[in-house]
Amino acid sequence: MQKIKAFNLLLFFHLFIASSILQAATLSANEVEQIIDEVEALWLGPNGFMRLGPRGGPFEFDNENPILFTSEYLFLLHRLGGLQGKFKERMFHYIEEKVALLRIVPGLFNRRPESFERHFSRDEQIGLIVLDYLFDYQLGYCRELYHYGIKNDWLFDNQGYGGRVVYNNQNEMMTALERYLTAKRQPGLTALVSLCASEVNPYPMRPWELRVINMALKITSKRPAHLTSGKILAFLSLEVIKDKSPQIRALRAAFYKKLKLIYNSDYFMYEIFKIYFTHEQHPIRRLSRHLKFNEDFDKPL
């Protein structure tokens, strides 16, 4: 009798752990194929990256973060079992080709091919990091960003194709003080790039990195429910680095529990994406509907 009770207890323990992680229902092959076909037919902009609305709208370019949105779409496909096999191989070469058109020098990118605009944003850099993660860091974007950051004191300048030209957001030349403050205003990105570029696992977290990430998550979790951009960036960043350090996994667990309370749902990422992507048929919004979170977010996936 004691052996039976022990066996039942052990079985319950394993079932509890199995049901207490980030869950994603695997879509059928037909569902995946349908969504991929829709994206390629309707949802890619002129440069080959994800749009906010379907093609045929009033704007040729309808957002400033197409790489980030593309990384969100592919990340969700990955979590739902749709980024694999020949499609994954094809997307690797597709992303490699499209991003190459934006590269000015290794680690520095422009918003559009052969077009001089304001600087490539932190959001787009996170998009590159997520894409690199999805393809086992074989695209090399994390290493590019890391080495450029180290070499240039973490200032990712605007740079024209004819040579270095540095501007602030008013398209005026930046002073030395502006350059310094611009480089130092995003310490969370520095920590994220450093973690992703490191081949050491577990990563030896430096105290300032933990403080910066913890502070950023606390600030983001206190923002009103309708403000979702920072929460999406935090979600993507945490999923990329969750296995780099036990401390990161603990911060991730605390952050997700707060999001669950804010949106009162195990499907809180769907609630967040639903607010950001207002078009009801947007692929990211539809895919995120299948992503469910349970209680113990710190358990291995």
C-alpha positions as CSV (number, residue, x, y, z in Angstrom):
1,M,0.0,0.0,0.0
2,Q,2.8,2.4,0.9
3,K,4.5,1.6,-2.5
4,I,1.3,2.5,-4.3
5,K,0.9,5.7,-2.4
6,A,4.5,6.6,-3.1
7,F,4.0,5.8,-6.8
8,N,0.8,7.9,-7.0
9,L,2.6,10.8,-5.2
10,L,5.5,10.6,-7.7
11,L,3.1,10.5,-10.6
12,F,1.2,13.5,-9.3
13,F,4.5,15.4,-8.9
14,H,5.5,14.8,-12.5
15,L,2.1,15.7,-13.9
16,F,2.1,18.9,-11.9
17,I,5.5,19.9,-13.2
18,A,4.4,19.0,-16.8
19,S,1.3,21.2,-16.5
20,S,3.1,24.2,-14.9
21,I,5.1,25.5,-17.7
22,L,4.7,27.8,-20.7
23,Q,2.3,25.8,-22.9
24,A,1.8,26.1,-26.6
25,A,-0.7,23.9,-28.5
26,T,1.0,22.5,-31.6
27,L,-0.9,23.7,-34.6
28,S,-1.8,21.2,-37.3
29,A,0.3,21.3,-40.5
30,N,-2.7,22.7,-42.4
31,E,-3.2,25.5,-39.9
32,V,0.5,26.4,-40.1
33,E,0.6,26.3,-43.9
34,Q,-2.5,28.5,-44.1
35,I,-1.1,31.2,-41.8
36,I,2.3,31.1,-43.7
37,D,0.5,31.5,-47.0
38,E,-1.6,34.4,-45.7
39,V,1.5,36.2,-44.4
40,E,3.4,35.9,-47.6
41,A,0.3,36.9,-49.7
42,L,-0.9,39.8,-47.5
43,W,1.2,40.8,-44.6
44,L,4.7,41.5,-45.9
45,G,5.8,45.1,-46.7
46,P,8.0,46.4,-49.6
47,N,11.2,45.3,-47.8
48,G,9.9,41.8,-47.0
49,F,9.1,42.3,-43.3
50,M,5.8,42.2,-41.3
51,R,3.2,44.9,-41.6
52,L,0.7,46.2,-39.1
53,G,-2.1,46.0,-41.6
54,P,-2.5,43.9,-44.8
55,R,-1.2,45.1,-48.1
56,G,-3.4,47.4,-50.0
57,G,-3.8,49.9,-47.1
58,P,-3.3,53.7,-47.4
59,F,0.5,53.5,-46.5
60,E,3.2,51.6,-48.3
61,F,5.2,51.5,-45.0
62,D,2.8,51.3,-42.1
63,N,5.2,50.9,-39.2
64,E,8.8,51.6,-38.1
65,N,9.5,48.2,-36.5
66,P,9.0,45.6,-39.3
67,I,12.0,43.4,-38.2
68,L,10.6,43.3,-34.6
69,F,7.2,42.3,-35.9
70,T,8.7,39.6,-38.2
71,S,10.6,38.2,-35.2
72,E,7.4,38.1,-33.1
73,Y,5.6,36.2,-35.9
74,L,8.5,33.7,-36.3
75,F,8.9,33.3,-32.5
76,L,5.2,32.4,-32.1
77,L,5.5,29.9,-35.0
78,H,8.5,28.5,-33.3
79,R,6.7,28.1,-29.9
80,L,3.7,26.5,-31.7
81,G,5.8,24.0,-33.6
82,G,5.6,25.7,-37.0
83,L,9.2,26.9,-37.5
84,Q,11.0,23.7,-38.6
85,G,12.2,21.6,-41.5
86,K,12.4,23.1,-45.0
87,F,10.3,26.2,-44.0
88,K,12.9,27.0,-41.2
89,E,15.7,26.5,-43.7
90,R,14.0,28.7,-46.3
91,M,13.3,31.4,-43.7
92,F,16.9,31.4,-42.5
93,H,18.1,32.3,-46.0
94,Y,15.2,34.8,-46.5
95,I,16.0,36.7,-43.3
96,E,19.7,36.6,-44.0
97,E,19.1,38.1,-47.5
98,K,16.7,40.8,-46.4
99,V,18.7,42.0,-43.4
100,A,21.9,42.1,-45.4
101,L,20.2,44.9,-47.5
102,L,19.9,47.0,-44.3
103,R,23.5,46.4,-43.0
104,I,25.7,49.5,-43.2
105,V,28.7,47.9,-41.5
106,P,28.6,44.8,-39.2
107,G,26.5,45.6,-36.2
108,L,25.0,48.8,-37.6
109,F,21.8,48.8,-39.7
110,N,19.5,51.2,-41.4
111,R,15.7,51.2,-41.4
112,R,15.3,50.7,-45.2
113,P,17.7,49.6,-47.9
114,E,19.8,52.4,-49.4
115,S,17.7,54.9,-47.5
116,F,19.2,57.4,-45.0
117,E,16.7,57.8,-42.2
118,R,16.8,58.2,-38.4
119,H,18.7,55.6,-36.4
120,F,17.8,51.9,-36.4
121,S,15.8,51.6,-33.1
122,R,16.4,49.5,-30.0
123,D,13.1,47.7,-30.9
124,E,14.6,46.6,-34.2
125,Q,17.8,45.5,-32.5
126,I,15.8,43.3,-30.2
127,G,14.1,41.9,-33.3
128,L,17.5,41.0,-34.7
129,I,18.4,39.3,-31.5
130,V,15.2,37.2,-31.5
131,L,15.8,36.2,-35.1
132,D,19.3,35.2,-34.3
133,Y,18.1,33.1,-31.3
134,L,15.4,31.4,-33.5
135,F,18.1,30.2,-35.9
136,D,20.5,29.0,-33.2
137,Y,22.6,32.2,-33.4
138,Q,23.8,31.2,-36.9
139,L,22.7,34.5,-38.4
140,G,25.4,36.2,-36.2
141,Y,23.4,39.3,-35.3
142,C,24.1,39.1,-31.6
143,R,27.8,38.9,-32.1
144,E,27.7,41.8,-34.6
145,L,25.8,44.0,-32.2
146,Y,28.1,43.1,-29.3
147,H,31.4,43.7,-31.2
148,Y,30.1,47.0,-32.7
149,G,28.9,48.1,-29.2
150,I,32.2,47.3,-27.6
151,K,34.1,49.1,-30.3
152,N,31.9,52.2,-30.3
153,D,31.1,52.4,-26.6
154,W,27.6,51.2,-27.2
155,L,26.6,54.1,-29.4
156,F,24.8,52.9,-32.5
157,D,25.0,56.0,-34.7
158,N,23.2,57.0,-37.8
159,Q,25.7,56.5,-40.6
160,G,25.2,57.5,-44.2
161,Y,26.4,55.2,-46.9
162,G,29.0,57.8,-47.9
163,G,30.6,57.7,-44.4
164,R,29.8,58.5,-40.8
165,V,27.1,61.1,-40.1
166,V,25.8,61.3,-36.6
167,Y,22.4,62.9,-35.9
168,N,20.0,63.3,-33.1
169,N,16.3,63.0,-33.5
170,Q,16.0,66.5,-34.8
171,N,18.5,65.6,-37.6
172,E,21.1,67.9,-36.1
173,M,24.7,66.9,-35.4
174,M,25.1,65.5,-31.9
175,T,27.3,67.1,-29.3
176,A,29.8,65.0,-27.4
177,L,27.5,65.1,-24.4
178,E,24.5,64.0,-26.5
179,R,26.6,61.1,-27.9
180,Y,27.5,60.0,-24.3
181,L,24.0,60.2,-23.0
182,T,22.6,58.4,-26.0
183,A,25.0,55.6,-25.6
184,K,24.2,55.2,-21.9
185,R,20.4,55.6,-21.9
186,Q,19.7,51.9,-22.7
187,P,21.8,49.8,-20.3
188,G,19.2,47.0,-20.6
189,L,20.1,46.6,-24.3
190,T,23.8,46.4,-23.4
191,A,23.0,43.6,-20.9
192,L,20.8,41.7,-23.4
193,V,23.3,41.8,-26.2
194,S,26.1,40.7,-23.8
195,L,24.1,37.7,-22.6
196,C,23.1,36.6,-26.1
197,A,26.6,37.0,-27.6
198,S,28.2,35.0,-24.8
199,E,28.9,31.3,-25.4
200,V,29.2,30.8,-21.7
201,N,26.2,29.0,-20.2
202,P,25.2,29.6,-17.5
203,Y,26.2,33.2,-18.0
204,P,28.1,34.8,-15.0
205,M,25.6,37.6,-14.3
206,R,27.3,40.8,-13.2
207,P,25.5,42.7,-10.4
208,W,24.8,45.7,-12.6
209,E,23.2,43.6,-15.3
210,L,20.8,42.0,-12.8
211,R,19.9,45.4,-11.3
212,V,19.2,46.9,-14.7
213,I,17.1,44.0,-16.0
214,N,15.2,43.9,-12.7
215,M,14.5,47.6,-12.7
216,A,13.4,47.5,-16.3
217,L,10.9,44.7,-15.6
218,K,9.5,46.5,-12.5
219,I,9.0,49.7,-14.5
220,T,7.4,47.8,-17.3
221,S,5.0,45.8,-15.1
222,K,3.7,49.0,-13.5
223,R,2.6,50.6,-16.7
224,P,-1.1,50.6,-17.5
225,A,-2.6,47.6,-19.2
226,H,-3.2,49.5,-22.5
227,L,0.5,50.2,-22.8
228,T,1.8,47.0,-24.3
229,S,4.9,47.8,-26.4
230,G,7.4,47.5,-23.5
231,K,5.7,44.3,-22.2
232,I,6.2,42.7,-25.6
233,L,9.8,43.6,-25.7
234,A,10.4,42.3,-22.2
235,F,8.6,39.1,-23.1
236,L,10.8,38.5,-26.2
237,S,14.0,39.4,-24.3
238,L,13.2,37.1,-21.4
239,E,12.4,34.2,-23.7
240,V,15.7,34.6,-25.5
241,I,17.8,34.7,-22.3
242,K,15.8,32.6,-19.9
243,D,18.3,29.7,-20.0
244,K,21.3,31.9,-19.6
245,S,21.1,32.2,-15.8
246,P,18.9,31.0,-12.9
247,Q,18.6,34.6,-11.8
248,I,17.0,35.5,-15.1
249,R,14.5,32.6,-14.9
250,A,13.5,33.9,-11.4
251,L,13.0,37.4,-12.7
252,R,11.0,36.0,-15.6
253,A,8.7,34.1,-13.3
254,A,8.0,37.2,-11.2
255,F,7.3,39.3,-14.3
256,Y,4.9,36.8,-15.8
257,K,3.0,36.4,-12.6
258,K,2.5,40.2,-12.6
259,L,1.3,40.1,-16.2
260,K,-1.2,37.3,-15.4
261,L,-2.6,39.5,-12.6
262,I,-2.8,42.6,-14.8
263,Y,-4.7,40.8,-17.6
264,N,-6.4,38.2,-15.4
265,S,-5.7,35.4,-17.8
266,D,-3.3,32.5,-18.4
267,Y,-3.3,33.8,-22.0
268,F,-2.0,37.2,-21.0
269,M,0.3,37.5,-24.1
270,Y,-2.7,37.1,-26.3
271,E,-4.4,39.9,-24.3
272,I,-1.3,42.0,-24.9
273,F,-0.9,41.3,-28.6
274,K,-4.6,41.9,-29.1
275,I,-4.2,45.4,-27.8
276,Y,-1.2,46.2,-29.9
277,F,-2.3,44.6,-33.2
278,T,-5.8,46.0,-33.7
279,H,-6.5,44.2,-36.9
280,E,-8.5,41.1,-35.9
281,Q,-6.9,39.0,-38.6
282,H,-3.3,39.9,-37.9
283,P,-1.2,36.7,-37.9
284,I,0.6,37.7,-34.6
285,R,-2.6,38.3,-32.8
286,R,-4.1,35.0,-34.1
287,L,-1.0,32.9,-33.3
288,S,-0.7,34.3,-29.8
289,R,-4.2,33.1,-29.0
290,H,-2.7,29.6,-28.6
291,L,0.0,30.6,-26.1
292,K,-0.9,29.7,-22.5
293,F,1.0,30.2,-19.3
294,N,0.5,28.3,-16.0
295,E,1.6,29.0,-12.5
296,D,5.3,28.0,-12.1
297,F,7.0,30.0,-14.8
298,D,10.4,29.3,-13.4
299,K,10.3,25.6,-14.3
300,P,12.4,24.5,-17.3
301,L,10.5,24.6,-20.6
